[in-house]
Amino acid sequence: MKFFIDTANLSQIKEAQDLGVLDGVTTNPSLMAKEGIVGQENVLKHYVDICNIVTGDVSAEVIATDYKGIIAEGEMLAALHKQIVVKVPMIKEGIKAIKYFSSKGIRTNCTLVFSAGQAILAAKAGATYLSPFIGRIDDMNQDGMELIKQIVLIYKNYGYKTQVLAASIRSSMHIVKCAEAGADVATCPLSAILDLLKHPLTDIGLAKFLADHKKSEEKALVK
Ligand code: G3P
């Protein structure tokens, strides 16, 4: 399973990249706004800055919601850097645009996906990635992971090439469950990635190893 980081924060992206396990980045307009990136020039520069930190795919989301606007914006984003993947919302105009981008060899990430029916449409249109939002489904007292399992099965049944990019991940448990379900990618906050490191027995075990090592070194000095 590939690991993407879901942020527009450059220092978090660097930290994840330095860990050596990062395969890409996803952003969205809310994440860009959170970093205070405003104005088209600054937004485009920020995407290039992200591409220069990581080696993998970087999703950049269109703001337009009409077909012509999505095409124009998507082509501009794709021309920015070879790592850019155009993120397109799951709406009628978006599906038409994904079909167009697919025919032009422009890679896409179909976002705001909350049902298996939407996942089938995006795959048929030729989306490179599909982003089902696990956490936001959980927020509605439904099981986001069930949707991931359902989509993975459907794509397998028909050999769809679209990669399942599990999004809106809130915890390290979500990441593990995505791996069990066979998601191709999990895009996560840095905290969820770092939480994968944690286990109390690891900490206790390491403390004991180091204490035993220290004791035996001290004994050797006394002799
Ligand atoms: O990038 C899309 C998605 O990951 C958003 O997550 O936490 O805002 O539901 P969240």
Residues whose N, C-alpha, C, O or C-beta is under 5 A from the ligand:
A	BS01	G3P	D6 T26 T27 N28 G135 R136 A167 S168 I169
